[in-house]
Amino acid sequence: MIKLSVLQLRGENIMEKYKEKILNSNYIYEGTILNLRKDKVKLFDEHETYREVVEHSGGVAIIPVTEEGNILMVKQYRIAVDEIVLELPAGKLEEDEDVKLCAVRELEEETGYRPTDIKELFHFYTTPGYSSEKLHLFIANGLKYFGQNLDQGEYIEIVELSPNKIIPNIINGKIKDSKTIIGLLWYLNRDNNNE
């Protein structure tokens, strides 16, 4: 059982005192998708240590819902895990790009569908222990097909998943991607999300 202090119950953040102070940063790698830096930090107790941080511009993930209530998914090879992964359509934010326009663009590029209605649900950090990546989750309805517009070197298969197949595919390991699991579980629980 979690016990909350009086300060926590009143909304005061007692964790602020543990905020780390960056003493200096050293960029180890600067790329087109991400940067890697090593920070020297001072801790609350005055000790110093290092943190490795992956800087990422963030991105979007989209739950595209068909007229039948099914979800359009994408299947593609991911070299980082050396597997073909079943995912929600998603993509990286370009510099100064509006998140909603990014979601529409990525959905159309990857699936060929353009929504007549798209809404941001919430955002979350993918792996805050070492990365600054923030993903914005959208739901898209009123899908109209215009044709895929994949980037060079991008090979994607479209899969339509019915809601009753979501949990079995997560449990049996066919869906392993965290943003996809978050989005699909939100979709299954949408009536409880004021949606």
N, C-alpha and C positions, 0 to 999 in steps of 0.2 A: 504494500500500500504506500502511495506517495503522500508525504506530509508536506503541506505548504506553510510557509511562514506567514505572519501577519502582513509583512511587507509585500510578499508575492500576491496575497489575496487582494491587497489594495492596488495592485498594478505597478508597484515600484519595482524596478529591475535591480535586484541586488547583484546580478552577475556583471554589471558594468565595471565593477572594480577589477575584474579579471581580464579586461581588454588588454591585448598585447600592443606594445609600442614598437613600430618598425624603426630600427636604428639605421639600417642601410639595405639596399636591394641590389642584386647582381643578376642581370639577364643572362641566362645560360643558352637560351634558344629563342629566336624570334621568327615565327613562320607566318603562313597565310591564314591558317585556321586558329592557331593558338600560339601563345608565348609561354616560356617556362622561366620562372625567376626563383632565386633563392634569397630569402629575407633573413637578416639577423634581427631577432626580436628580444625585447626585454619583457619578462613575465611579471606578474603581480608581486611575486616574492623577490624581485630584483635580480633573479638569475637571468642569464642570457642563453638563447638557443637559436636554432635555425628552423625555418619553415620553407618547404618547397611548394610553390603555387603555380598552377596552370591558369593563365589568363585566357578567357574565352569571351567573345562578344555576345554570347547568348543565342537563343534560338526560339523556335516555335514548334509545337506539336499540335496536330489537328485530329479531332474525332469526326470523320466525315460520315454522316448518317444518310443512308439511302431512304427512299420513300417507304420501303418495307421495314425500316428500323434496323437494318443490318449496318455493320461498320466496314468501310473500305480500309484495307490494310495494304502494306507494301512488303514484299519479300525481296531481300537483297543480301549479297555476300558482304560481310564485314571482316576486313583483314585483321583488325585488332583482336578479335576473338576466333578468327579462322573458322567462321560458321556462316551459314545462311540464316538470317534473322528475320522473324516476322514482327513488323513494327507498325505503329501509326505513322502516317506521313509526317515528316518533320524536316527542319532545315535551319541553317545558320542565318542569323541576322547580319545583314550587310551594314557597313558604317552609316550611322544616322538614319537607318531605315525604320519606317513605321511598323510596329509589330503586326498590326492587322493586315497591312499590305503584304508583309512578308508571309503571313499565313496563307493568304489567297494565292500568292505566287508559288509557294512551295507545294500547296495542294494541287494546283493545276499542272505544275511541272512534273510532279511524281505520279499523279493518278490520271491526269487528263480532265479532271472535273473542276468546274468553277462553281462556287456556292452563290446562291441568291441571298443567303442569310448566314452570317458568321459572327460569333460572339466569343470574346475572351472570358474564360472561366476564372482562372487564377494563375499565378506563377509559382515556381518552386526552384530550389537549387538542386542540381543533379548529384553532386558529390562535394559538399562544402568543406570536407576535411582537407581537400587539396586543390579544388577548382572553383573559379568564380562564375562558372557557367550558370545562367539563369534561363529556364525554359518557361515560355508562356503557352498555356494550354487553351486551345480553342475548340468550339463545337461548330460544325458546319452542316447546314441543311439546304434543301432546294438545289441539289447537285445537278448541273448540266454538263454533258460531256462535250469537250472541244478537242481532245487529243493530247497525249503526253508530249512534254517538251523537255526531255532529259538532258542533263549536262553530258558533255563528252566523257566517256568512260563510266557512265552510270547505267546500270542494267537492273531494272526493277520489274517484278511480276506483281500484278494487282490480285489481291485476294479479298473476297467478301465473306465476312464472318458474322454469323447470326449470334444474337446475345446469349442464347442458351449454350453456345460453344465456348464462351469466354473463360469461365472458371475451369472447365476440364482442360482447356489448352494451356492455362497457367499452371495447373497442378501437374500435368504430364510433361511440362518443360518445353512445349512447343512455342510458348511465348515467354521470353526471358528478359526482354528489354524493359528497364525500369520505367521510362516515360510512358511506354505502352501500357504497362500494368497499372500505373497511376491513372491514366486516362480511361482505360476500360473499366476499372473498378468505380471510378466516378460515374461513368455512364450507367453501370448497373444500379448504382445507388442514387441516380439523378432525382428521383421523386422525393428523396429526403434532403436534397441539396437546393430546394426552392427553385428548381429548374422546370 
